Amino acid sequence: MQDMLLPSPFVYQGKRLVTVEDASVFILNLPQEKRDAQHWRAAHAAFSCALMEPAYLNAALVALELAMTLDALIDPGVLNSA
């Protein structure tokens, strides 16, 4: 399950998030103050669920996109141009 591919990879500052595990590790490697924010806790919980049950993958992707957008890590317009 940990090798489960994301439907489309995320790229942030040269880091490619290709699998569910990549996304989970990315979130866990954020500074503690970011990880403590509700939107990052929700994203981490969603990816933890997706690791156990692939049906949660879409919810996890939405949570990741939302958390990255809220922290201005990605431009929301980028999500629609791919």
N, CA, C and O atoms as a GROMACS GRO file, in nm:
protein
  328
    1MET      N    1   0.081  -0.120   0.000
    1MET     CA    2   0.000   0.000   0.000
    1MET      C    3   0.085   0.126   0.000
    1MET      O    4   0.045   0.228  -0.056
    2GLN      N    5   0.203   0.121   0.063
    2GLN     CA    6   0.284   0.241   0.074
    2GLN      C    7   0.337   0.288  -0.061
    2GLN      O    8   0.374   0.404  -0.075
    3ASP      N    9   0.341   0.200  -0.160
    3ASP     CA   10   0.386   0.240  -0.293
    3ASP      C   11   0.272   0.295  -0.377
    3ASP      O   12   0.290   0.321  -0.496
    4MET      N   13   0.154   0.313  -0.318
    4MET     CA   14   0.039   0.359  -0.393
    4MET      C   15   0.071   0.496  -0.455
    4MET      O   16   0.106   0.591  -0.386
    5LEU      N   17   0.058   0.502  -0.587
    5LEU     CA   18   0.090   0.624  -0.658
    5LEU      C   19  -0.021   0.727  -0.645
    5LEU      O   20  -0.139   0.693  -0.642
    6LEU      N   21   0.019   0.853  -0.635
    6LEU     CA   22  -0.078   0.962  -0.641
    6LEU      C   23  -0.123   0.974  -0.786
    6LEU      O   24  -0.045   0.944  -0.876
    7PRO      N   25  -0.245   1.017  -0.812
    7PRO     CA   26  -0.294   1.031  -0.950
    7PRO      C   27  -0.206   1.123  -1.034
    7PRO      O   28  -0.185   1.099  -1.152
    8SER      N   29  -0.155   1.228  -0.973
    8SER     CA   30  -0.057   1.314  -1.039
    8SER      C   31   0.039   1.363  -0.932
    8SER      O   32  -0.004   1.401  -0.823
    9PRO      N   33   0.168   1.361  -0.962
    9PRO     CA   34   0.267   1.398  -0.860
    9PRO      C   35   0.258   1.546  -0.824
    9PRO      O   36   0.224   1.631  -0.907
   10PHE      N   37   0.288   1.575  -0.698
   10PHE     CA   38   0.304   1.713  -0.653
   10PHE      C   39   0.452   1.744  -0.658
   10PHE      O   40   0.535   1.659  -0.627
   11VAL      N   41   0.486   1.865  -0.698
   11VAL     CA   42   0.625   1.908  -0.695
   11VAL      C   43   0.629   2.036  -0.613
   11VAL      O   44   0.558   2.132  -0.642
   12TYR      N   45   0.713   2.036  -0.511
   12TYR     CA   46   0.728   2.154  -0.426
   12TYR      C   47   0.875   2.171  -0.394
   12TYR      O   48   0.937   2.082  -0.334
   13GLN      N   49   0.931   2.284  -0.432
   13GLN     CA   50   1.072   2.315  -0.409
   13GLN      C   51   1.163   2.199  -0.448
   13GLN      O   52   1.252   2.161  -0.373
   14GLY      N   53   1.140   2.145  -0.565
   14GLY     CA   54   1.223   2.038  -0.617
   14GLY      C   55   1.192   1.900  -0.562
   14GLY      O   56   1.249   1.802  -0.608
   15LYS      N   57   1.103   1.892  -0.465
   15LYS     CA   58   1.066   1.761  -0.409
   15LYS      C   59   0.945   1.710  -0.484
   15LYS      O   60   0.846   1.780  -0.500
   16ARG      N   61   0.955   1.586  -0.532
   16ARG     CA   62   0.842   1.523  -0.601
   16ARG      C   63   0.772   1.429  -0.505
   16ARG      O   64   0.833   1.338  -0.450
   17LEU      N   65   0.644   1.454  -0.487
   17LEU     CA   66   0.562   1.364  -0.408
   17LEU      C   67   0.487   1.276  -0.506
   17LEU      O   68   0.393   1.320  -0.572
   18VAL      N   69   0.529   1.151  -0.515
   18VAL     CA   70   0.477   1.060  -0.615
   18VAL      C   71   0.386   0.954  -0.554
   18VAL      O   72   0.291   0.909  -0.618
   19THR      N   73   0.414   0.916  -0.430
   19THR     CA   74   0.336   0.811  -0.365
   19THR      C   75   0.266   0.866  -0.240
   19THR      O   76   0.296   0.977  -0.194
   20VAL      N   77   0.175   0.788  -0.188
   20VAL     CA   78   0.108   0.825  -0.063
   20VAL      C   79   0.211   0.837   0.049
   20VAL      O   80   0.202   0.927   0.132
   21GLU      N   81   0.306   0.747   0.050
   21GLU     CA   82   0.411   0.753   0.153
   21GLU      C   83   0.493   0.882   0.140
   21GLU      O   84   0.527   0.944   0.241
   22ASP      N   85   0.526   0.924   0.016
   22ASP     CA   86   0.598   1.049  -0.005
   22ASP      C   87   0.523   1.166   0.058
   22ASP      O   88   0.582   1.250   0.125
   23ALA      N   89   0.393   1.171   0.036
   23ALA     CA   90   0.311   1.280   0.089
   23ALA      C   91   0.308   1.276   0.242
   23ALA      O   92   0.318   1.380   0.307
   24SER      N   93   0.296   1.158   0.298
   24SER     CA   94   0.296   1.144   0.444
   24SER      C   95   0.429   1.190   0.504
   24SER      O   96   0.431   1.261   0.604
   25VAL      N   97   0.539   1.149   0.442
   25VAL     CA   98   0.671   1.189   0.490
   25VAL      C   99   0.690   1.340   0.476
   25VAL      O  100   0.747   1.404   0.565
   26PHE      N  101   0.643   1.398   0.366
   26PHE     CA  102   0.651   1.543   0.346
   26PHE      C  103   0.583   1.614   0.463
   26PHE      O  104   0.638   1.708   0.519
   27ILE      N  105   0.463   1.570   0.499
   27ILE     CA  106   0.388   1.633   0.607
   27ILE      C  107   0.462   1.615   0.740
   27ILE      O  108   0.472   1.709   0.818
   28LEU      N  109   0.513   1.496   0.765
   28LEU     CA  110   0.583   1.470   0.891
   28LEU      C  111   0.713   1.549   0.903
   28LEU      O  112   0.760   1.575   1.014
   29ASN      N  113   0.772   1.588   0.790
   29ASN     CA  114   0.896   1.664   0.792
   29ASN      C  115   0.876   1.815   0.797
   29ASN      O  116   0.973   1.890   0.798
   30LEU      N  117   0.751   1.860   0.800
   30LEU     CA  118   0.724   2.002   0.816
   30LEU      C  119   0.767   2.046   0.956
   30LEU      O  120   0.770   1.964   1.048
   31PRO      N  121   0.799   2.174   0.972
   31PRO     CA  122   0.829   2.223   1.107
   31PRO      C  123   0.709   2.198   1.201
   31PRO      O  124   0.594   2.199   1.158
   32GLN      N  125   0.739   2.175   1.327
   32GLN     CA  126   0.636   2.140   1.424
   32GLN      C  127   0.521   2.241   1.426
   32GLN      O  128   0.405   2.201   1.435
   33GLU      N  129   0.552   2.370   1.416
   33GLU     CA  130   0.444   2.470   1.422
   33GLU      C  131   0.348   2.456   1.305
   33GLU      O  132   0.228   2.481   1.320
   34LYS      N  133   0.398   2.416   1.188
   34LYS     CA  134   0.309   2.392   1.074
   34LYS      C  135   0.228   2.265   1.097
   34LYS      O  136   0.107   2.263   1.076
   35ARG      N  137   0.296   2.159   1.140
   35ARG     CA  138   0.226   2.032   1.162
   35ARG      C  139   0.115   2.043   1.265
   35ARG      O  140   0.018   1.968   1.261
   36ASP      N  141   0.130   2.137   1.358
   36ASP     CA  142   0.028   2.156   1.462
   36ASP      C  143  -0.096   2.226   1.409
   36ASP      O  144  -0.201   2.222   1.475
   37ALA      N  145  -0.088   2.290   1.294
   37ALA     CA  146  -0.205   2.358   1.238
   37ALA      C  147  -0.310   2.255   1.199
   37ALA      O  148  -0.277   2.146   1.151
   38GLN      N  149  -0.435   2.290   1.219
   38GLN     CA  150  -0.545   2.197   1.195
   38GLN      C  151  -0.544   2.142   1.052
   38GLN      O  152  -0.568   2.023   1.031
   39HIS      N  153  -0.516   2.228   0.953
   39HIS     CA  154  -0.522   2.180   0.814
   39HIS      C  155  -0.412   2.078   0.785
   39HIS      O  156  -0.433   1.988   0.704
   40TRP      N  157  -0.296   2.090   0.850
   40TRP     CA  158  -0.192   1.989   0.829
   40TRP      C  159  -0.223   1.862   0.906
   40TRP      O  160  -0.193   1.752   0.860
   41ARG      N  161  -0.283   1.875   1.024
   41ARG     CA  162  -0.323   1.755   1.099
   41ARG      C  163  -0.428   1.677   1.021
   41ARG      O  164  -0.426   1.554   1.018
   42ALA      N  165  -0.520   1.750   0.958
   42ALA     CA  166  -0.624   1.684   0.878
   42ALA      C  167  -0.563   1.614   0.757
   42ALA      O  168  -0.602   1.502   0.723
   43ALA      N  169  -0.467   1.680   0.692
   43ALA     CA  170  -0.401   1.619   0.576
   43ALA      C  171  -0.326   1.493   0.617
   43ALA      O  172  -0.332   1.391   0.548
   44HIS      N  173  -0.255   1.500   0.728
   44HIS     CA  174  -0.181   1.381   0.774
   44HIS      C  175  -0.276   1.267   0.809
   44HIS      O  176  -0.251   1.152   0.774
   45ALA      N  177  -0.385   1.300   0.876
   45ALA     CA  178  -0.484   1.196   0.911
   45ALA      C  179  -0.542   1.134   0.784
   45ALA      O  180  -0.561   1.012   0.778
   46ALA      N  181  -0.570   1.216   0.684
   46ALA     CA  182  -0.627   1.165   0.559
   46ALA      C  183  -0.529   1.072   0.489
   46ALA      O  184  -0.569   0.968   0.437
   47PHE      N  185  -0.400   1.107   0.487
   47PHE     CA  186  -0.302   1.019   0.423
   47PHE      C  187  -0.278   0.893   0.505
   47PHE      O  188  -0.252   0.787   0.448
   48SER      N  189  -0.288   0.902   0.635
   48SER     CA  190  -0.277   0.782   0.718
   48SER      C  191  -0.390   0.686   0.685
   48SER      O  192  -0.370   0.564   0.676
   49CYS      N  193  -0.511   0.740   0.668
   49CYS     CA  194  -0.624   0.657   0.629
   49CYS      C  195  -0.605   0.599   0.489
   49CYS      O  196  -0.638   0.483   0.465
   50ALA      N  197  -0.552   0.680   0.397
   50ALA     CA  198  -0.531   0.634   0.259
   50ALA      C  199  -0.428   0.522   0.253
   50ALA      O  200  -0.437   0.434   0.167
   51LEU      N  201  -0.331   0.524   0.345
   51LEU     CA  202  -0.234   0.414   0.348
   51LEU      C  203  -0.301   0.282   0.382
   51LEU      O  204  -0.259   0.176   0.335
   52MET      N  205  -0.405   0.288   0.464
   52MET     CA  206  -0.476   0.167   0.505
   52MET      C  207  -0.590   0.132   0.411
   52MET      O  208  -0.622   0.014   0.391
   53GLU      N  209  -0.652   0.234   0.352
   53GLU     CA  210  -0.769   0.213   0.266
   53GLU      C  211  -0.762   0.309   0.148
   53GLU      O  212  -0.787   0.429   0.163
   54PRO      N  213  -0.729   0.257   0.029
   54PRO     CA  214  -0.713   0.342  -0.090
   54PRO      C  215  -0.835   0.428  -0.125
   54PRO      O  216  -0.821   0.528  -0.196
   55ALA      N  217  -0.952   0.392  -0.076
   55ALA     CA  218  -1.071   0.472  -0.106
   55ALA      C  219  -1.060   0.614  -0.050
   55ALA      O  220  -1.133   0.703  -0.095
   56TYR      N  221  -0.971   0.636   0.046
   56TYR     CA  222  -0.954   0.768   0.106
   56TYR      C  223  -0.854   0.856   0.030
   56TYR      O  224  -0.828   0.969   0.071
   57LEU      N  225  -0.798   0.805  -0.078
   57LEU     CA  226  -0.694   0.880  -0.148
   57LEU      C  227  -0.742   1.016  -0.199
   57LEU      O  228  -0.671   1.115  -0.182
   58ASN      N  229  -0.858   1.023  -0.259
   58ASN     CA  230  -0.906   1.152  -0.311
   58ASN      C  231  -0.925   1.253  -0.198
   58ASN      O  232  -0.890   1.370  -0.215
   59ALA      N  233  -0.978   1.211  -0.085
   59ALA     CA  234  -0.994   1.301   0.028
   59ALA      C  235  -0.858   1.349   0.078
   59ALA      O  236  -0.842   1.465   0.116
   60ALA      N  237  -0.760   1.259   0.078
   60ALA     CA  238  -0.625   1.296   0.122
   60ALA      C  239  -0.563   1.399   0.027
   60ALA      O  240  -0.497   1.493   0.072
   61LEU      N  241  -0.584   1.382  -0.102
   61LEU     CA  242  -0.530   1.478  -0.199
   61LEU      C  243  -0.594   1.615  -0.182
   61LEU      O  244  -0.525   1.717  -0.189
   62VAL      N  245  -0.723   1.618  -0.159
   62VAL     CA  246  -0.791   1.746  -0.136
   62VAL      C  247  -0.737   1.811  -0.008
   62VAL      O  248  -0.713   1.932  -0.006
   63ALA      N  249  -0.718   1.733   0.096
   63ALA     CA  250  -0.666   1.786   0.221
   63ALA      C  251  -0.524   1.842   0.203
   63ALA      O  252  -0.491   1.946   0.258
   64LEU      N  253  -0.442   1.772   0.125
   64LEU     CA  254  -0.305   1.820   0.098
   64LEU      C  255  -0.308   1.949   0.018
   64LEU      O  256  -0.238   2.044   0.051
   65GLU      N  257  -0.390   1.953  -0.087
   65GLU     CA  258  -0.400   2.074  -0.168
   65GLU      C  259  -0.449   2.192  -0.084
   65GLU      O  260  -0.399   2.303  -0.097
   66LEU      N  261  -0.546   2.168   0.001
   66LEU     CA  262  -0.598   2.274   0.088
   66LEU      C  263  -0.491   2.323   0.184
   66LEU      O  264  -0.472   2.444   0.198
   67ALA      N  265  -0.421   2.232   0.250
   67ALA     CA  266  -0.318   2.270   0.346
   67ALA      C  267  -0.207   2.349   0.276
   67ALA      O  268  -0.160   2.451   0.328
   68MET      N  269  -0.164   2.303   0.159
   68MET     CA  270  -0.058   2.374   0.086
   68MET      C  271  -0.106   2.512   0.042
   68MET      O  272  -0.030   2.608   0.045
   69THR      N  273  -0.231   2.522   0.001
   69THR     CA  274  -0.286   2.651  -0.041
   69THR      C  275  -0.298   2.746   0.078
   69THR      O  276  -0.262   2.863   0.068
   70LEU      N  277  -0.348   2.695   0.191
   70LEU     CA  278  -0.364   2.780   0.309
   70LEU      C  279  -0.231   2.834   0.359
   70LEU      O  280  -0.226   2.945   0.411
   71ASP      N  281  -0.125   2.757   0.344
   71ASP     CA  282   0.007   2.803   0.385
   71ASP      C  283   0.083   2.870   0.271
   71ASP      O  284   0.202   2.898   0.283
   72ALA      N  285   0.014   2.897   0.162
   72ALA     CA  286   0.073   2.964   0.045
   72ALA      C  287   0.196   2.890  -0.008
   72ALA      O  288   0.291   2.952  -0.056
   73LEU      N  289   0.193   2.758   0.002
   73LEU     CA  290   0.302   2.679  -0.054
   73LEU      C  291   0.281   2.655  -0.203
   73LEU      O  292   0.377   2.632  -0.277
   74ILE      N  293   0.157   2.662  -0.247
   74ILE     CA  294   0.127   2.651  -0.389
   74ILE      C  295   0.023   2.755  -0.425
   74ILE      O  296  -0.056   2.797  -0.341
   75ASP      N  297   0.024   2.795  -0.548
   75ASP     CA  298  -0.075   2.889  -0.601
   75ASP      C  299  -0.198   2.808  -0.639
   75ASP      O  300  -0.186   2.711  -0.715
   76PRO      N  301  -0.317   2.844  -0.590
   76PRO     CA  302  -0.437   2.767  -0.624
   76PRO      C  303  -0.461   2.754  -0.773
   76PRO      O  304  -0.520   2.656  -0.818
   77GLY      N  305  -0.416   2.852  -0.852
   77GLY     CA  306  -0.433   2.845  -0.997
   77GLY      C  307  -0.355   2.731  -1.060
   77GLY      O  308  -0.394   2.682  -1.166
   78VAL      N  309  -0.246   2.688  -0.996
   78VAL     CA  310  -0.165   2.578  -1.049
   78VAL      C  311  -0.244   2.449  -1.048
   78VAL      O  312  -0.224   2.364  -1.136
   79LEU      N  313  -0.332   2.432  -0.951
   79LEU     CA  314  -0.407   2.307  -0.939
   79LEU      C  315  -0.500   2.285  -1.057
   79LEU      O  316  -0.524   2.171  -1.096
   80ASN      N  317  -0.552   2.393  -1.114
   80ASN     CA  318  -0.646   2.379  -1.224
   80ASN      C  319  -0.582   2.379  -1.362
   80ASN      O  320  -0.648   2.350  -1.462
   81SER      N  321  -0.453   2.410  -1.367
   81SER     CA  322  -0.388   2.419  -1.498
   81SER      C  323  -0.325   2.288  -1.541
   81SER      O  324  -0.283   2.275  -1.656
   82ALA      N  325  -0.319   2.191  -1.452
   82ALA     CA  326  -0.253   2.064  -1.486
   82ALA      C  327  -0.340   1.974  -1.568
   82ALA      O  328  -0.299   1.864  -1.605
   0.00000   0.00000   0.00000
